Structure formats: structure tokens, C-alpha cells
Amino acid sequence: MDKQTLIDHLNEDLAGELSAIIQYITYAAKATGPFRPQLAQFFLAEVADEQMHAQFLANKIVALGGEPITTPEPVPEAATNREMLTAVLTAELRAAKNYSNRAQEAEEFGDKGLVVQLEDMVRDESGHSEETERMLRDWPL
């Protein structure tokens, strides 16, 4: 694994985290119905974790000699609470998979500190996806 490829992949992850921040803030505002207060709180509570991930990634990219991306991935359109939760679940599962892959790349690159941090981020994203799956389990269609 060469340094520039690792930087490029970390920037892809950063774009995903920037998108997640926007996604959670937007979905909190759009939540409706009798569960609106709980959904808005759930979405907003996730922003801090995603922001910490984004900050870590930006710092690491700079430490490696790269330039952090400032453009997020597009946020999925979602009209209903269920669509929002489904979009969040998809994003969290993708992030966990990407961080697992990135941890392997960091291992190949020889950056043990990065490996450990990425594995912690896998744990965070897995926890987010598990909570979202539980919410969707009995959600009415």
C-alpha cells in the first residue's frame, strides 16, 4: 500500500463522514409523526461521532502529507422516516466495511496507530448500524 493511495482512500472516507453529518442534521429536521422527537434526537446524537471521525480523518490526511477533501458525498433523498432510517443503515454498514478495508490497508502501510483508530471507528459504525436495524425491525411499512 503506497501513501498516496492510502490518502486517497482516507479522503473517500472523509467525504462519507461529511455526508453523514449533513444527512443526520437534515433527517433530524425532516423527521415527522408521533416519533419525531425520538428520531430527531437519535439523528442529532450521531452527529458528534461522525464529526470526530471526520476530524480524525482530516488530521491524518494532513499528517500523511495530503489535502483533506471538502466535498461530501451526496446525501440520499428520503421522504419518510423509514426511508431516512434505511438510508442511515446503508451508510453506516458501508462505513463499517470501508473502515475494515482501510484498517487492512493501514496495516499494509505499517501505521499501527491508524489501524487501531480505524478499528475503533468500525466499532462505532457497527453500533450505529445495529441500533438503526433494531429501530427498523418493527417499523411499519
JOBELHU-V138036 format. One record per run of one state. SS is the DSSP state (H for helix, E for strand, L for the rest). FROM is the first residue (numbers start at 0). LEN is the number of residues. If there is no record, write none. Layout:
SS|FROM|LEN + SS|FROM|LEN
This chain:
L|0|2 + H|2|28 + L|30|5 + H|35|28 + L|63|17 + H|80|29 + L|109|2 + H|111|26 + L|137|4
